[in-house]
Amino acid sequence: MVAGIAEKVAKVREEIAEAAAKSGRAASRVKLMGVTKYHSLEAMEEAAPLVDLIGENRVQEAAAKRAAWPPGLTSCPWHMIGRLQKNKIRRAMETFDLIESVDSAGIAAAINRIAGEKCVSAYPVFIEVNVSGEEAKGGLAPEAAPAALGAVLESCPRVEVRGLMTVARDTDDEGELRRIFSALRELREKLRRSSGLPLPELSMGMSGDFRVAIEEGSTIVRIGSAIFGKRNYNNKNTIDKGAE
Ligand SMILES: *Cc1c(COP(=O)(O)O)cnc(C)c1O
């Protein structure tokens, strides 16, 4: 047992329900992702039955954890939410059920090619958009998203774009967070019109900002520290064997 995880998940679920109610949405439309990077397999086993999705940032860490997953313990789908290097795409597709961090037509083309080799007819992805415009961040510029989605539709028949993902600015300014999240929602509307795709998923909101994200239409909140506590970046217990 890892103390406190069940209680923390319950508290987050309560806050999700409150934010959904406040904005007239059904809480059942908001999936809870437990973000488990740098946390132990033991903590993950505790959380797995209580969350809807598992999110990891690094291919190698996630692959090691999946390989060590106890047989018989059910697991919800795993999503890749971190920066994706071209040479790790194959491993990422073998490890994750969906990649949320596709941020170039080139990455989509590589996924399409590998899906072809594996006879996968539709590998699901989200497009990551850098709405806040911070330089260090992954994601396409919002202005570049329509053309990128057009290119994926045109030349990547084995890539299924199901939605959009963003990481907001690290700020307590609610107005600014609201602008970022509503901009992603509006971009989704625009892309729906230009592509005809339903794009049902909006992955936005983390421990510090998920209430605002839900009020602005989030369908997936990615929660790490509010469930698992602070990440220890030197954690030797996480079974990540190599530097990435
Ligand atoms: C680490 C991470 C999260 C979770 O962050 P918390 O603030 O701990 O909830 C969510 N999304 C992405 C992309 C992350 O890298």
The ligand as a Gaussian input file, in Angstrom:
#p B3LYP/6-31G(d) Opt

LIG

0 1
 C        4.004000      15.997000     -15.559000
 C        2.880000      16.344000     -16.470000
 C        1.564000      16.478000     -15.995000
 C        1.184000      16.376000     -14.529000
 O        1.621000      17.488000     -13.832000
 P        1.141000      17.786000     -12.311000
 O        1.311000      19.247000     -12.181000
 O        2.030000      17.007000     -11.433000
 O       -0.275000      17.372000     -12.204000
 C        0.575000      16.726000     -16.930000
 N        0.850000      16.855000     -18.251000
 C        2.098000      16.751000     -18.738000
 C        2.334000      16.893000     -20.201000
 C        3.147000      16.496000     -17.866000
 O        4.396000      16.416000     -18.354000

